[in-house]
Amino acid sequence: MDLFEPFPLKDKKSERDEIVEEMVASEQSYLRYLLLLRHLFQKPLNEASKSRALQVSLRDVSLMFGNLDQIITINSKLLIDLVSKIKEWSESQTLGDVLKELTPYLKLYGYYLNNYDLALLTVQKKNKMEDFKNWLKSKIEDPLCDGLSFDALLIQPIQRVPRYKLFLQRLVSCTAPSHQDYPLLSSALDHLSEVAAEVNTAADIQKEREILSQITEKFGNVTPPIDKPGRKFIAETDVLKIERKGNAVKKRLYLFNDILIVASPPIGQFRIIKYIQLKLKTVSAISVPDDGNLQKFQHQFKITSPAKSFVVVANSEQHKTEWIEKIQNTIKALLHLKQMATGGETNTPKQVAAAAFQPDYEAPFCTLCKTRFTFSNRRHHCRQCGRVACQSCTNFKRELGKGKQVRVCVVCIAKPADWRPQGMERTILLDSKEPFSEERVTVDSSTISDEPPISPPKQTTAPAAAKSDSLFDDNSTLFDVKTTKDFDEMVDSLGENHSKEKRTLMALKKMFPEVNTNGC
């Protein structure tokens, strides 16, 4: 019996007859695509895996095709039963018994559907290899493929369960309640609805793709692209991002199954230009304990990654907890998927997160030596731990993975370059009740976490030769000014050829408030 020959019913067809004929033709076409997928792609790749000719393993093939063989067995049996019914078709013939028998086996589609993202991920990875890419292209160009891509063939089983439900709904609607097939069809529809609820449907996947497409449109054509096979949108929310200076700016988090995007919220129809795209496998979301005495903003949590780390503010404690869990659960799911794809191998080198800078407002004085920050004693951020400290306490340079020497503090320079403070959601400040001193003091390792028992170097006065004639040079004596008297001394020290600088100093003097001698 040829399962793929057409089986037209009688000339004068009822609506029920037309639906049955359409269903059989659809099943023939579907099974043909499944067999094409097996014979044109799966079997040759299985053979290639034995010799590693296309750099594919047997596991790669298994991940690409899932339980395709089981699905072919199920649908071959279904088509045989449908053709047997059609060959003896009459007004009293039933189909509900065949379809009801099918429904328990449709649960096997669940494995294929759940494996689908992993299949796309594997194909995407292998497509980066020139041999596999050329082989796949030659197969797709085969006339048997009927112009369908490999992805279009792989998605066929994903679309099938909703089609069966639709056919059953139409058959029930056009079958008289008095017909012997009506209770059979109704029962089959009930069972199919239960099965469909247990597995992801094509409608769900299509909806996810539409959402992803809408979000991609907000960014335009960017590199790396946001819309790519296997990527799923999880959620989005608005937060405040705390800047280094302590101000908070509005940002929107876009969480996907493999990346996290932090962007400025879109304005009207304009596309988003300013954003950060972080690989989720390197991201961590950490709660920052609330401290009303120290923080301007409550409900903070830290997002860390090797590329960028920062602190954001949620709308509420519930919002904060919800988003930390969302990010952490998505990371776990991603790592599990990666582990399955690699057979449990994890060759990704360990990457160290960038420091999240402590806001300026949290540190009225150096967090290491207690010196009060003033006009001349300015704040600096350690690029390794993120703490705020004075120039003397951060007067060290080291390379932190980007081939560039950056400023680090006296604590971090004594540690390895990949060291980061553990459990310090905020840099620990010294007891604010202690009196301030302009003198440099020895760092107390008992007050600061993970700190070596060493003293920062004393700040020495630069020799006169090191001072610059420019008022705005980094070595300018302007940064030594503490009182208006200092302005007068600077004016007197300038020669006749510095009239412009003298006028600038006199203007600054008028705006400079008198302070007491200890600079507090």
HELIX and SHEET records of a PDB file:
HELIX    1   1 GLU A   15  LEU A   36  1                                  22    
HELIX    2   2 LEU A   37  GLN A   42  3                                   6    
HELIX    3   3 LYS A   43  SER A   51  1                                   9    
HELIX    4   4 LEU A   58  PHE A   65  1                                   8    
HELIX    5   5 LEU A   68  LYS A   87  1                                  20    
HELIX    6   6 GLY A   96  LEU A  102  1                                   7    
HELIX    7   7 THR A  103  LEU A  108  5                                   6    
HELIX    8   8 TYR A  109  LYS A  126  1                                  18    
HELIX    9   9 GLU A  130  ILE A  140  1                                  11    
HELIX   10  10 PRO A  143  CYS A  145  5                                   3    
HELIX   11  11 PHE A  150  LEU A  154  1                                   5    
HELIX   12  12 PRO A  157  GLN A  159  5                                   3    
HELIX   13  13 ARG A  160  SER A  173  1                                  14    
HELIX   14  14 TYR A  182  GLU A  198  1                                  17    
HELIX   15  15 ALA A  202  PHE A  219  1                                  18    
HELIX   16  16 LEU A  280  THR A  282  5                                   3    
HELIX   17  17 GLU A  317  ALA A  341  1                                  25    
HELIX   18  18 ASP A  360  GLU A  362  5                                   3    
HELIX   19  19 SER A  392  THR A  394  5                                   3    
HELIX   20  20 VAL A  410  ILE A  413  1                                   4    
HELIX   21  21 ALA A  464  ALA A  466  5                                   3    
HELIX   22  22 THR A  477  ASP A  480  5                                   4    
HELIX   23  23 THR A  484  SER A  493  1                                  10    
HELIX   24  24 SER A  499  MET A  511  1                                  13    
SHEET    1   A 7 TYR A 275  LYS A 279  0                                        
SHEET    2   A 7 ILE A 259  ALA A 263 -1                                        
SHEET    3   A 7 ALA A 248  PHE A 256 -1                                        
SHEET    4   A 7 PHE A 233  ILE A 242 -1                                        
SHEET    5   A 7 PHE A 310  VAL A 313 -1                                        
SHEET    6   A 7 GLN A 300  THR A 304 -1                                        
SHEET    7   A 7 SER A 284  SER A 287 -1                                        
SHEET    1   B 2 HIS A 380  HIS A 381  0                                        
SHEET    2   B 2 VAL A 388  ALA A 389 -1                                        
SHEET    1   C 2 PHE A 396  GLU A 399  0                                        
SHEET    2   C 2 GLN A 405  VAL A 408 -1                                        
END                                                                             
